[in-house]
């Protein structure tokens, strides 16, 4: 049974940093493109960072230059380093694969709150 567990969120002041982690168990994700998504209150879930199995990355314009996605295929883990955080980055963050065949079961996400 596939399980996705995100962690590392918290309350941080504007300009601060956080590093999110995502561990996927029950399957090997090394062949999949992986992404970090976020959902703010009252808004749709959006994709903010993508990492292909080659290690190539893409970012939404809103986070480009501030966020860095990485992966460790041995540890079945994906990470998101978030720097220069802004109040508009406040959201629940999720990781999942990007695949036409469907998502893994969604994890509970990790709450990121950027506030002074």
C-alpha positions, 0 to 999 in steps of 0.5 A: 500500500502506497503511503505519502508522508510530508513533514517540515512545515511550521510558522516562519517569519517573512524572509525565513526558510523551511525545508520540507520532506516527503517520504513515499513508502510501498512503492519505488518512485524513481521512474516518476516525475515528482512535484510539490503542490500547495493549497491555500485556503479558498484556492485550488491546489497548485503545482509549484515545483517539479523534478524529473527522474533525470533531476531536471527541475521546473518551478512556478513563476511565483516561487522561481529563484526562492524554492529548490526541489530535490530528490533521493531515489534511494531514500524514496524521498523528495525535498523542497527548500524554501527561502525568502518566504512570503505571506502568500506562500502560506498553504498546505504543501503536498508532494505527489507524482506527476503522471497521466496514470494518476496520483499516489494517495494524497498525504495529509500535507504539511502546513506552512504559515508565513507571518510576522 
